[in-house]
């Protein structure tokens, strides 16, 4: 059997090959454990079927859950995944720029992208980019949780729970952090509350613990605390209890964000906002289409009331 016949069997559609020949070739391939080389097809079509998925460090369950959801969706579409773990959002623009060197069909970033230069560089070589919880930069496609409205709900929850001195543990600069804080501050102002004490806590447990210690040691003793994410909230909660002997929610009420699994553990039982990870992943994959119906998708969060706030 000629090499060209075998090639036609493994080409798209198996053009001009009879069922009998196809069956014979496939049987021989199975016996020899043969797998066709994908490179010729990539060179011929210009498409690899590979999507780069960027996550920001597996210390945060937010990224692992998003990766699980988006991986299932991409594989259901017969697409392969190139995993890129940045460990930090500080170099995300450079990493995305490097991806333009590879023959990939699209980029899904679980982290915000802030560089118009990077977006244009990838678009110039025909690579669409979707970013989660990111600001629109150029024609970047974005799927986001409605972070600003959640910030407003957090403010209402603390005020309605009787808090009179409120603080905010912020993340480092990002679009989601900025939107949560804007919504929080706007609602506090609308309800006649003073501007809250603010400390940058980053996004990890250790940073949340350290920020809460610094906040409470400074002489400020808030009775309400909104944290940029659940890891920060868990760190703050441990600090309040172990370092200062405070009771939550009796002495201080605490709200997190993301609804990671640990937030629901009995030791923490944190009031938080659930980000619909399946919807974020589905939106990301949909926006990779060559001609998506829209370039921005916004998904409402869900307030999850637990034991760190008074109801």
C-alpha positions in Angstrom: 0.0 0.0 0.0 1.4 3.4 -1.0 2.4 6.1 1.4 0.0 8.5 -0.3 -2.9 6.2 0.3 -2.1 6.0 4.0 -1.8 9.8 4.2 -5.2 10.2 2.6 -6.7 7.9 5.3 -5.4 10.1 8.1 -6.2 13.4 6.3 -9.3 15.4 7.2 -12.3 13.4 5.8 -10.1 10.6 4.5 -10.7 11.9 0.9 -10.8 9.4 -2.0 -10.3 6.3 0.1 -12.7 3.3 0.0 -14.2 1.9 3.3 -12.3 -1.3 2.8 -8.9 0.4 2.3 -9.6 2.7 5.3 -10.4 -0.3 7.5 -7.2 -2.1 6.4 -5.1 0.9 7.1 -6.6 1.6 10.5 -6.2 -2.0 11.6 -2.5 -2.0 10.6 -2.1 1.3 12.5 -3.6 -0.2 15.6 -1.4 -3.2 15.4 1.7 -1.1 15.0 0.6 1.5 17.6 1.0 4.2 14.9 0.0 7.8 15.4 0.1 10.2 12.5 2.4 13.2 12.7 0.3 16.4 13.2 2.9 18.8 11.8 2.1 18.4 8.1 -1.5 19.2 8.8 -0.6 22.2 10.9 1.7 23.5 8.1 -1.0 22.9 5.5 -3.9 24.5 7.3 -2.1 27.1 9.4 -4.1 25.8 12.4 -2.8 23.7 15.2 -5.9 23.1 17.3 -3.9 24.3 20.3 -5.2 26.8 22.8 -2.8 28.4 25.3 -4.5 28.7 28.8 -2.7 31.0 31.2 -3.3 30.7 34.9 -1.8 32.8 37.7 -0.4 30.2 40.2 -2.0 27.1 41.6 -1.8 28.3 45.2 -5.2 29.8 44.5 -8.1 27.3 43.9 -9.8 29.9 41.7 -7.2 29.1 39.0 -7.4 25.3 39.4 -11.1 25.2 39.1 -11.2 27.5 36.1 -8.5 25.3 34.4 -10.6 22.2 35.1 -13.7 23.8 33.5 -12.1 25.3 30.5 -10.0 22.1 29.8 -13.2 20.0 29.7 -14.8 22.4 27.3 -11.8 22.6 25.0 -11.3 18.9 24.9 -15.0 18.4 24.0 -14.2 20.5 20.9 -11.2 18.3 20.1 -8.7 21.1 21.0 -5.4 20.6 22.7 -4.2 22.8 25.6 -0.9 24.5 26.2 -0.7 25.3 29.9 1.1 28.5 31.0 1.6 29.1 34.7 2.9 32.6 35.5 3.0 32.4 39.3 2.4 36.2 39.3 0.4 38.8 37.4 3.5 41.0 37.2 4.8 39.5 34.0 1.6 38.5 32.3 2.0 40.9 29.4 5.5 39.6 28.6 4.3 35.9 28.7 1.4 36.6 26.4 3.8 38.4 24.0 6.0 35.3 23.9 3.1 33.2 22.8 3.1 34.9 19.5 6.1 32.8 18.6 4.1 29.6 18.7 1.6 28.4 16.2 -1.4 28.5 18.5 -5.0 29.1 17.6 -6.0 31.2 20.6 -5.2 32.4 24.1 -7.4 32.2 27.2 -6.0 34.0 30.2 -7.4 33.6 33.6 -5.6 36.8 34.5 -6.0 40.3 33.3 -4.0 41.6 30.4 -3.2 45.3 30.5 -1.0 45.9 27.5 -2.4 47.2 24.2 1.0 46.4 22.6 0.7 42.7 23.5 -2.9 42.4 22.3 -2.1 44.0 19.0 1.0 41.9 18.5 -1.0 38.7 18.9 -3.9 40.0 16.8 -1.4 40.9 14.0 -0.6 37.2 13.6 -4.3 36.2 13.8 -4.3 34.9 17.4 -7.5 35.8 19.3 -7.2 36.5 23.0 -9.8 36.2 25.8 -9.0 37.4 29.3 -11.0 36.8 32.5 -11.9 39.7 34.7 -9.8 42.0 32.5 -10.2 45.6 31.3 -11.0 45.9 27.6 -7.7 46.8 25.9 -7.9 47.3 22.2 -10.1 44.6 20.8 -9.3 42.2 23.6 -12.2 39.8 24.3 -13.2 39.7 28.0 -15.5 37.6 30.2 -15.9 39.0 33.7 -17.8 38.6 36.9 -19.7 41.8 37.8 -17.2 42.8 40.5 -18.4 46.3 40.9 -22.0 45.3 41.9 -20.5 42.7 44.3 -18.5 45.4 46.1 -21.8 47.3 46.6 -23.5 44.3 48.0 -20.6 43.7 50.4 -20.9 47.3 51.7 -24.7 46.8 52.3 -24.2 43.6 54.1 -21.7 45.0 56.6 -23.7 48.1 57.2 -27.0 46.2 57.6 -25.2 43.9 59.9 -24.5 46.8 62.3 -20.9 47.6 61.3 -19.8 51.2 62.0 -16.1 51.1 61.3 -15.2 49.2 58.1 -11.9 48.3 56.4 -10.9 46.9 53.1 -8.0 44.5 52.4 -7.1 45.1 48.8 -5.2 43.1 46.2 -2.4 44.4 44.1 -3.5 46.4 41.1 -5.8 44.5 38.7 -9.1 45.1 37.0 -11.1 42.8 39.3 -9.6 44.3 42.4 -10.3 47.8 41.1 -13.9 47.1 40.3 -14.6 45.5 43.6 -13.1 48.4 45.5 -15.0 51.0 43.4 -18.3 49.3 44.0 -17.6 49.0 47.7 -16.5 52.6 48.2 -19.4 54.0 46.1 -22.0 52.2 48.2 -20.4 53.2 51.5 -20.4 56.8 50.4 -24.1 56.6 49.3 -25.0 55.3 52.7 -23.2 58.0 54.5 -20.3 55.9 55.8 -16.7 57.3 56.1 -14.1 56.1 53.7 -12.8 52.7 55.0 -9.3 52.0 56.2 -7.4 50.4 53.3 -4.4 48.1 53.3 -2.9 46.2 50.3 -2.9 42.6 51.2 -2.1 40.9 47.9 -4.0 37.7 47.1 -2.5 34.9 49.3 -3.2 33.5 52.8 0.1 34.8 54.3 -0.5 38.3 52.9 -4.0 38.4 54.3 -2.7 37.3 57.7 0.0 39.9 57.7 -2.3 42.7 56.5 -4.8 41.9 59.3 -2.1 42.0 61.9 -0.8 45.4 60.6 -4.4 46.8 60.4 -5.3 45.8 64.0 -1.9 46.8 65.4 -2.1 50.3 63.9 -4.8 51.2 66.4 -7.6 50.9 63.9 -10.1 48.4 65.2 -12.7 47.9 62.5 -15.8 45.8 63.1 -16.3 45.0 59.4 -13.8 43.7 56.9 -14.1 43.2 53.2 -11.3 41.2 51.6 -10.3 41.0 47.9 -10.5 37.2 47.9 -11.1 34.2 50.1 -7.4 33.4 50.7 -6.9 36.9 52.1 -10.1 36.5 54.1 -9.0 33.2 55.6 -5.6 34.6 56.5 -7.3 37.7 58.1 -9.7 35.5 60.0 -6.9 33.4 61.5 -5.0 36.5 62.5 -8.1 38.1 64.2 -8.7 35.0 66.2 -5.1 33.9 67.1 -3.3 37.2 67.4 -6.0 39.3 68.9 -8.5 36.9 70.5 -11.4 38.4 68.6 -14.6 36.6 67.9 -16.0 36.5 64.3 -18.7 37.7 63.7 -19.3 39.0 67.2 -16.4 41.4 67.2 -15.5 41.7 63.5 -17.5 40.6 60.5 -15.6 39.3 57.5 -16.5 39.0 53.8 -14.3 37.3 51.1 -14.6 36.7 47.4 -14.5 33.7 45.0 -16.2 31.0 47.1 -13.2 28.6 47.0 -13.8 25.3 48.7 -11.9 26.3 51.9 -14.3 29.2 52.4 -17.0 26.7 53.2 -14.9 24.6 55.6 -16.5 24.6 59.1 -13.4 26.2 60.7 -13.9 29.3 58.4 -17.5 29.3 57.1 -16.8 32.6 55.3 -19.5 34.8 53.8 -18.3 35.3 50.2 -19.3 35.8 46.6 -19.5 32.8 44.3 -17.9 33.3 40.8 -19.7 31.0 38.4 -16.6 29.2 37.0 -18.5 27.1 34.5 -20.0 30.3 33.0 -16.7 32.0 32.9 -15.1 29.1 31.1 -18.0 28.7 28.7 -17.9 32.4 27.9 -14.1 32.2 27.4 -14.4 29.4 24.9 -17.3 31.1 23.1 -15.4 34.3 22.7 -12.6 32.4 20.9 -14.9 32.1 17.9 -13.6 33.8 14.7 -16.7 36.1 14.7 -18.2 36.1 18.2 -21.6 37.7 18.7 -20.0 40.1 21.2 -16.6 40.8 22.6 -17.6 41.2 26.3 -19.5 38.9 28.6 -20.5 39.9 32.2 -21.6 37.3 34.7 -23.4 38.1 37.9 -21.9 36.8 41.1 -23.9 35.1 43.9 -23.7 36.2 47.5 -23.1 33.1 49.8 -24.1 34.0 53.4 -22.2 32.0 56.0 -21.1 32.4 59.6 -18.6 35.4 59.4 -21.4 37.9 59.0 -24.5 38.6 61.1 -27.8 38.2 59.3 
